[in-house]
Amino acid sequence: MLTAPELRALKGQRPSVWITAYDVVQAQVAEEARVDVILVGDSLGMTTMGYDSTIPVTLNDMIHHATMVRRGAPNTMMIVDFPFLTYPDVPTALRNAGRIMQETLANGVKLEGGHEIIDVVDALIREKIPVIGHLGLTPQSIHTMGGYKVQAKTSASIERLLRDAKELSDHGVSAIVLEGIPDRVAAFVTQHIEAPTIGIGAGSQVDGQVLVFHDCLGLSPSLPKFARPFAHVRDAMIQGLQNYRQAVMEKSFPSDSETYHIPDSEWDKFVEEYGR
């Protein structure tokens, strides 16, 4: 299992591979595929719970799903998102981080924001909790951002992003997720901070990549610009269920080999004694 210091030390050595997961089966698949880090993201609100944003996801939701992921992937580094409004101040953040770490056996937590949350970051690290930062398009801020829009497109916003990234890095975060920003901006930030950068919609010149499980495997009905389906599992699932439906309708399932049988002698005995 990758540790937080090892994750940070990967910068400049090789890219790290991250994937989200939300249940046991997804975690098992991720571990068997030997990804470096599983992120139990609050994206589960959209991928698994049917919401149109991450805002409704609660701490209990995150803990519920993260415990399943840990059971499915006991040997892979697992990072768990702080959901919306669970780290507004240091005491609340520490209390909620304690629940995440103790109840899910997570290896760290991720939270969105820069300078405005640096006191929370410091407190978590002081309590020996590995922290992952998240800058750029931060989904918990979609209402103030005006939706899911690419960030850091002006000189002033780029400077602000760089300043936040440097501050998070200097304060000891293990990595920083950069989401929804232009590739040149992500590359510049990556070159100017010590913490590894993990891109999602941030181009290829970062220190690692993270994708949502459903996007990566073609389970999502539609994909954002930055995602690529590396398999087409949704199509295979639909086809499989259609095949199953057809087999049931024509009574070819279950076949003889898929059916339990009783010896003729026992059946004949039953019929003779009770069948009339």
Phi and psi in degrees as a GROMACS rama.xvg file:
@    title "Ramachandran Plot"
@    xaxis  label "Phi"
@    yaxis  label "Psi"
@TYPE xy
-67.1869  138.185  LEU-2
-102.68  167.233  THR-3
-60.542  -45.9692  ALA-4
-62.556  -37.2372  PRO-5
-66.4138  -37.4155  GLU-6
-61.8685  -47.0357  LEU-7
-65.0392  -35.3272  ARG-8
-72.248  -12.7682  ALA-9
-69.8209  -18.159  LEU-10
-56.9832  127.032  LYS-11
83.2581  -7.19751  GLY-12
-100.012  -54.7185  GLN-13
-162.499  157.967  ARG-14
-68.3283  148.192  PRO-15
-102.03  144.413  SER-16
-109.584  120.43  VAL-17
-118.542  148.176  TRP-18
-143.92  147.734  ILE-19
-82.0965  157.878  THR-20
-154.808  152.487  ALA-21
-134.471  -4.02911  TYR-22
-152.599  -179.64  ASP-23
-62.6059  -48.1102  VAL-24
-64.0123  -45.1056  VAL-25
-60.3553  -40.8204  GLN-26
-65.5976  -41.8621  ALA-27
-59.9011  -44.8344  GLN-28
-62.7396  -43.5998  VAL-29
-62.9765  -42.4453  ALA-30
-66.9569  -42.143  GLU-31
-64.1163  -29.8034  GLU-32
-80.3819  -5.5491  ALA-33
64.5717  41.7142  ARG-34
-67.9063  158.006  VAL-35
-78.3306  -42.8477  ASP-36
-138.008  133.784  VAL-37
-101.798  124.777  ILE-38
-103.396  117.796  LEU-39
-86.3864  91.9797  VAL-40
-87.5815  153.315  GLY-41
-70.848  -1.41121  ASP-42
-58.2375  -14.4768  SER-43
-57.4222  -25.0655  LEU-44
-59.4155  -34.7823  GLY-45
-94.3605  -38.9712  MET-46
-79.4555  -30.82  THR-47
-120.425  -31.4616  THR-48
-102.562  -9.8646  MET-49
86.1579  9.92804  GLY-50
-79.5129  167.119  TYR-51
-100.606  7.1341  ASP-52
-158.492  177.724  SER-53
-88.5463  -7.92365  THR-54
-57.5126  -41.1707  ILE-55
-73.2144  -10.2118  PRO-56
-68.5064  133.711  VAL-57
-104.365  168.359  THR-58
-61.5934  -40.7423  LEU-59
-63.1408  -36.7117  ASN-60
-59.4829  -46.9115  ASP-61
-62.8667  -43.6076  MET-62
-66.1294  -41.0457  ILE-63
-58.0352  -48.2931  HIS-64
-74.1828  -36.7897  HIS-65
-66.7803  -34.0995  ALA-66
-65.905  -35.4202  THR-67
-65.5574  -43.4431  MET-68
-62.8362  -41.7269  VAL-69
-63.1616  -39.3775  ARG-70
-64.2746  -33.2182  ARG-71
-80.9553  -24.1466  GLY-72
-136.707  72.1835  ALA-73
-71.2874  -13.7133  PRO-74
-115.413  17.3004  ASN-75
-121.354  140.276  THR-76
-58.1416  128.904  MET-77
-123.688  123.083  MET-78
-109.893  138.067  ILE-79
-118.696  132.449  VAL-80
-69.3377  139.182  ASP-81
-74.9201  121.874  PHE-82
-78.2151  178.723  PRO-83
-53.0661  132.491  PHE-84
61.215  29.6271  LEU-85
-108.051  4.33783  THR-86
-141.39  48.3571  TYR-87
-72.9393  -20.5935  PRO-88
-153.271  170.187  ASP-89
-62.5172  -50.1711  VAL-90
-58.7898  -43.2476  PRO-91
-65.6999  -42.6716  THR-92
-62.4655  -42.5263  ALA-93
-65.9036  -42.1426  LEU-94
-62.4938  -45.0017  ARG-95
-72.1871  -35.9777  ASN-96
-63.9227  -37.8118  ALA-97
-60.7472  -41.86  GLY-98
-62.7309  -46.6616  ARG-99
-59.5275  -49.8202  ILE-100
-67.0299  -41.05  MET-101
-79.7503  -38.9002  GLN-102
-84.1423  -25.6859  GLU-103
-109.769  -12.2537  THR-104
60.0141  38.0107  LEU-105
-67.4668  162.065  ALA-106
-102.93  3.01659  ASN-107
166.22  174.959  GLY-108
-127.955  156.256  VAL-109
-122.42  139.705  LYS-110
-142.016  151.439  LEU-111
-93.2633  139.486  GLU-112
126.064  169.46  GLY-113
-121.715  -114.918  GLY-114
-56.639  -34.7943  HIS-115
-67.7603  -16.2183  GLU-116
-117.175  14.8271  ILE-117
-65.3915  -28.8793  ILE-118
-67.3477  -34.8441  ASP-119
-68.583  -43.8639  VAL-120
-57.9492  -46.7325  VAL-121
-60.5725  -42.4419  ASP-122
-66.0487  -41.7213  ALA-123
-64.6035  -46.1699  LEU-124
-65.4029  -36.6761  ILE-125
-61.4827  -30.7219  ARG-126
-90.8693  16.3218  GLU-127
65.8877  33.4083  LYS-128
-105.084  115.135  ILE-129
-60.719  139.508  PRO-130
-123.322  135.467  VAL-131
-110.958  129.449  ILE-132
-87.2993  170.104  GLY-133
-152.034  115.013  HIS-134
-128.351  168.153  LEU-135
94.245  -125.352  GLY-136
-78.0931  106.508  LEU-137
-106.242  108.582  THR-138
-58.0661  -25.9196  PRO-139
-72.8244  -8.69674  GLN-140
-109.728  19.3876  SER-141
-61.103  -29.3292  ILE-142
-71.2181  -36.2206  HIS-143
-81.0729  -23.8087  THR-144
-84.6805  -13.6412  MET-145
81.8647  23.8395  GLY-146
116.291  -173.355  GLY-147
-84.3762  82.994  TYR-148
-116.94  146.799  LYS-149
-60.3903  136.564  VAL-150
-106.801  173.962  GLN-151
56.7468  52.4772  ALA-152
-107.739  -1.42509  LYS-153
-120.943  159.766  THR-154
-56.5293  -44.2785  SER-155
-65.6098  -41.668  ALA-156
-71.2463  -32.2603  SER-157
-64.5114  -45.1296  ILE-158
-60.9406  -39.5134  GLU-159
-66.5473  -41.5502  ARG-160
-62.8959  -44.9241  LEU-161
-62.4236  -41.975  LEU-162
-62.9097  -43.2896  ARG-163
-64.6921  -42.4443  ASP-164
-63.0155  -43.2236  ALA-165
-62.9721  -41.348  LYS-166
-65.2878  -45.7717  GLU-167
-60.6749  -44.6836  LEU-168
-62.4928  -46.3752  SER-169
-65.1741  -25.9027  ASP-170
-89.1438  0.508294  HIS-171
102.383  17.0859  GLY-172
-64.2286  152.078  VAL-173
-79.831  -24.3125  SER-174
-169.943  166.187  ALA-175
-132.692  122.338  ILE-176
-77.7406  128.131  VAL-177
-111.567  114.154  LEU-178
-117.432  135.574  GLU-179
60.3193  50.2673  GLY-180
-132.374  156.447  ILE-181
-60.4633  149.508  PRO-182
-61.407  -39.5203  ASP-183
-66.3493  -34.7176  ARG-184
-65.8938  -46.8437  VAL-185
-61.7007  -40.7954  ALA-186
-63.906  -41.8856  ALA-187
-64.3913  -45.826  PHE-188
-60.4343  -44.7622  VAL-189
-57.4455  -40.3404  THR-190
-72.6655  -19.5893  GLN-191
-111.888  9.39594  HIS-192
-130.711  158.684  ILE-193
-85.4229  -28.8905  GLU-194
-74.089  144.572  ALA-195
-68.1745  145.574  PRO-196
-104.256  138.148  THR-197
-117.031  115.025  ILE-198
-91.9262  145.14  GLY-199
-144.821  101.571  ILE-200
73.1362  38.3931  GLY-201
-132.895  19.1342  ALA-202
80.8734  -175.419  GLY-203
-98.1544  -12.343  SER-204
-91.08  51.4314  GLN-205
-123.316  -178.63  VAL-206
-91.0074  -4.08935  ASP-207
-177.675  173.343  GLY-208
-133.408  147.87  GLN-209
-129.122  138.389  VAL-210
-129.273  151.878  LEU-211
-71.0208  133.048  VAL-212
-48.2257  -46.7522  PHE-213
-68.0859  -34.4867  HIS-214
-71.5255  -42.8319  ASP-215
-61.7873  -36.7151  CYS-216
-103.99  10.2008  LEU-217
71.8825  30.3142  GLY-218
-88.5562  -23.124  LEU-219
-77.2132  140.534  SER-220
-68.0307  -24.5172  PRO-221
-144.334  155.339  SER-222
-122.73  145.115  LEU-223
-69.8394  163.529  PRO-224
-53.6419  -37.8779  LYS-225
-82.6467  -8.06165  PHE-226
-95.4119  150.324  ALA-227
-130.358  129.475  ARG-228
-79.209  118.763  PRO-229
-91.4351  1.21618  PHE-230
-157.151  171.069  ALA-231
-125.691  64.8959  HIS-232
-69.1024  -34.5304  VAL-233
-60.1778  -45.3939  ARG-234
-61.6478  -41.8329  ASP-235
-65.3921  -37.9186  ALA-236
-66.1631  -44.8772  MET-237
-61.4895  -45.3653  ILE-238
-62.3653  -41.4548  GLN-239
-61.5646  -42.9896  GLY-240
-69.1413  -34.8144  LEU-241
-65.0253  -40.2343  GLN-242
-63.2254  -41.4327  ASN-243
-62.5727  -46.0199  TYR-244
-58.9725  -44.4314  ARG-245
-63.6671  -41.7414  GLN-246
-64.8189  -37.7199  ALA-247
-67.4767  -43.4374  VAL-248
-61.8278  -38.825  MET-249
-93.6494  5.00176  GLU-250
60.4958  28.5598  LYS-251
-89.6575  -5.56778  SER-252
-126.208  131.942  PHE-253
-80.0206  150.939  PRO-254
-81.3269  176.68  SER-255
-60.0609  -39.0869  ASP-256
-71.5643  -15.3098  SER-257
-102.576  15.1862  GLU-258
-121.792  141.822  THR-259
-81.4966  143.778  TYR-260
-127.065  155.465  HIS-261
-112.363  142.342  ILE-262
-57.579  143.068  PRO-263
-55.8924  -37.9334  ASP-264
-63.3371  -40.6779  SER-265
-71.0704  -38.0991  GLU-266
-66.2457  -42.3312  TRP-267
-62.5231  -38.4608  ASP-268
-64.0458  -44.0616  LYS-269
-60.439  -47.2622  PHE-270
-61.603  -40.7682  VAL-271
-65.1407  -37.0074  GLU-272
-90.1458  -34.9349  GLU-273
-126.464  -6.56105  TYR-274
-78.0924  -9.73638  GLY-275
